[in-house]
Amino acid sequence: MIEFDFAPHGVCSRNIHVAVSDDAQTVEHIEFTGGCNGNLKAISKLVEGQPVQQIVDLLAGNTCGPRPTSCADQMTLALKEAVAKANA
């Protein structure tokens, strides 16, 4: 399992802890610190066990109110980083 912390930008959450499979193909666990607690817990449950690329394709570019990003969008950046680390 590949695990690391990602510092999101432009959103309320302060940290996204990411855990993906050794080949970085499957989301094992996501945990947000800060942000909309209930919604982020729900997102974490929904993406667990799902293919990384499917989650990135679905949520990349998602916005929050007037912000050009969202916690879900920032999570996709964290997942892309996990894939890059696995392929390095």
C-alpha positions in Angstrom: 0.0 0.0 0.0 1.2 3.5 -0.9 0.3 6.2 1.7 1.1 9.8 2.0 -0.4 13.2 3.1 -1.4 15.8 0.5 -1.8 19.5 1.4 -4.8 20.8 -0.5 -5.0 24.4 -1.8 -8.0 26.7 -2.1 -10.3 24.6 0.0 -11.4 24.3 3.7 -9.7 20.9 4.3 -6.1 21.2 5.6 -4.9 17.7 4.7 -5.8 14.7 2.7 -4.4 11.3 3.8 -4.3 9.0 0.7 -3.8 5.3 0.7 -3.8 3.4 -2.6 -2.9 -0.1 -3.6 0.8 -1.0 -4.3 0.2 -0.6 -8.1 -1.7 2.7 -7.4 -4.7 1.4 -9.3 -7.2 1.2 -6.4 -8.2 3.6 -3.7 -7.7 1.9 -0.4 -8.5 4.8 2.0 -8.9 8.5 2.0 -9.2 10.7 5.1 -9.7 14.5 5.1 -8.7 16.8 8.0 -10.9 19.9 8.2 -13.6 20.8 5.7 -17.2 19.7 5.6 -16.9 16.7 7.9 -20.1 14.8 6.9 -19.6 15.3 3.2 -16.0 14.4 3.2 -16.6 11.2 5.3 -19.2 10.3 2.7 -16.8 10.9 -0.2 -14.2 8.8 1.5 -16.6 5.9 1.8 -17.8 6.2 -1.8 -14.3 6.1 -3.3 -12.9 3.3 -1.1 -12.2 0.2 -3.2 -12.8 2.1 -6.5 -10.3 2.4 -9.4 -8.2 5.5 -9.1 -8.6 6.5 -12.7 -12.4 6.2 -12.4 -12.4 8.6 -9.4 -10.1 11.0 -11.1 -12.2 11.1 -14.3 -15.4 11.6 -12.3 -14.3 14.3 -9.8 -11.5 16.2 -11.4 -12.6 19.8 -12.0 -15.4 19.7 -9.4 -15.9 23.2 -7.9 -17.2 24.4 -4.5 -19.3 27.5 -4.7 -17.3 30.3 -6.3 -14.0 28.5 -5.8 -12.3 27.1 -8.9 -11.6 23.8 -7.0 -13.1 21.6 -4.2 -12.0 19.1 -1.7 -13.0 16.3 -4.2 -11.0 18.0 -7.0 -8.0 18.3 -4.6 -8.4 14.6 -3.8 -8.0 13.8 -7.5 -4.7 15.8 -7.5 -3.6 13.7 -4.5 -4.5 10.5 -6.3 -2.6 11.6 -9.4 0.4 12.2 -7.2 0.1 8.7 -5.8 0.1 7.2 -9.2 3.1 9.3 -10.2 5.0 8.1 -7.0 4.1 4.5 -7.8 5.4 4.8 -11.3 8.6 6.6 -10.3 
